[in-house]
């Protein structure tokens, strides 16, 4: 049986109520989704499968996990990636930004001279470790917003920067 869960539940874990048919009867069970479950992973629910031929105990119910995409985060193994846009001035001079995490945002400083494609690492803010494995990290990938349209004052300031060799 396939179980589709939201991205955040796959990362943080959850309790889900499952409705299913077993031997022609409708049933419900509560299932604990462990933190860090991966797409395609199978969860085994002991004794909740179909009946055995000859009257033996019920088999196991296998749930194959499918995970919906998230609009903000992507997963690479146990690491999470998030794209962030910073203004051109912030990239040149440095700035402070909030990086979203699975729980609450973290404020970090962006160094002066940061380029598009630079990564900021938040150690341990990725997918929780399971089975003795270490938690993953969260990487904020910086994209510098270079304005396409400048007003007259901005145009003049950029011209002065160009004349100064920048």
ABEGO torsion letter per residue (X at the ends): XBBBBBAAAAAAEBBBBBBBBBGGBBBBBBBBBBBGBBBGBBBBBBGABBBBBGGBBBBBBBBBBBBBBBAABBBBEABBBBBBBBBAAAAAAEBBBBBBBAABBBBBBBBBGBBBGBBBBBBGABBBBBGGBBBBBBBBBBBBBBBABBBAAAAAAAAAAAAAGX
